[in-house]
Amino acid sequence: MNTRPAIDESTGPVSLSVAFNQDNSCFSVGLDSGFCVFRSEPCELQVSQDFNAGIGVAEMLGRANYIAIVGGGRQPKFPQNKVVLWDDAKKKAIFTLEFRSQVHRVRLSKSRIVVALQNSVHLYAFSSPPQKLSVFETADNPTGLCCLGSKIIAFPGRTPGQVQIVEIGNGNVSIIPAHGTPLRALELSPDGEIVATASETGTLIRVFSAANCTRLEELRRGVDPAVIYSIAISPNSALLAVTSDKSTMHIFDLPSSGRSRNGSMVSNRPHRNSNSSSATGSADEGNKQKWGILGKIPLLPRVFSDVYSITSAHFETDDDPQTDLGKSVAMPIPGIPGGKPRKGVIGWKDDYTILVIGAGRDGRWEKFIIGEGEDGRRHLVRNGWKRYLGKN
């Protein structure tokens, strides 16, 4: 007879949400017991706040002391229809914004606050107290898609599959008919000039100009449908990374990435990297048309002529059934956008270094390097990983 006590797998904090700050130098984690902030590289704990209650959304303002938090989990610290701006230096709330429905996402800049609800996006001036500037209707937005740049805001339109672009300075609104099905992912380039989108189908990523809403490129992640976790564009806007529930991260070249703004040629080639001890993935360098000569034959299905990734690699999702505080995840977790902890969230550390983080009981941080192999092709190499909650 086994008389040993059962191992309690529910001990320790569970990360409910993860998000990078604006320059990806840090990331915030909403926990079932509070929140914490980590330095992105090396992955090191910087701030920890224990509320003994859940935080479902935690968004940083750059590297400042301000963090926008929303209650979440089975025992939320705050109501899920309230945004609390927390000053970590003073260890207290500065102000609270209250809404009629659950808050899905908050984005902050030094001058603006954007709050995404299920069917609307609210824009505020960052002041004390905040001043409401505008409210925009959206299609259903359960994951809180919204992007805040220095000059524009991007979020779902009123019709599923559309993107609204709002100019912060004058309030002008443009519409991008991006997809025929609801949006699943939406991202702005660091300079605010490129908009990248994916739909619930998850096979295509479309790239648009934020200035005139024209389509610049269509990128094929794969043929089978997938849930897109994250899209992110490199600091120099030359590369795009995307993760999905296939546990694969794909890297794509973006159009005009070989030329600088003045038209001169610049090198897009990463440094040579012969490290083969980590997980790697590769694709035919320069052969964007995966199917070779078949892509040039007219009347064949478009899948043969689409633009595919230049390289890819596996990342960890750790979708164990213990995420929901030791219980099987049969029901959505309250106060978390989409009802499940985010996985595969991408942050570019520099033009060739990518960080991927995920929430859940087994929260992970992974580092990838884009390097050039001996074959002259670009490869995506996993350079390190860590369980940031300190669990073995």
Secondary structure, 3 states (H helix, E strand, C coil): CCCCCCCCCCCCCCEEEEEECCCCCEEEEEECCEEEEEECCCCEEEEEEECCCEEEEEEECCCCCEEEEEECCCCECCCCCEEEEEECCCCEEEEEEECCCCCCEEEECCCEEEEECCCEEEEEECCCCCEEEEEEECCCCCCCCCEECCCEEEEECCCCCEEEEEECCCCCEEEEECCCCCEEEEEECCCCCEEEEEECCCCEEEEEECCCCCEEEEEECCCCCCCEEEEEECCCCCEEEEEECCCEEEEEECCCCCECCCCCECCCCCCECCCCCCCEEECCCCCCECCHHHHHCCCCCHHHCCECCCEEEECCCCCCCCCECCECCCCCCCCCHHHCCCCCEEEEEECCEEEEEECECCCEEEEEEEEECCCCCEEEEEEEEEECCCCC
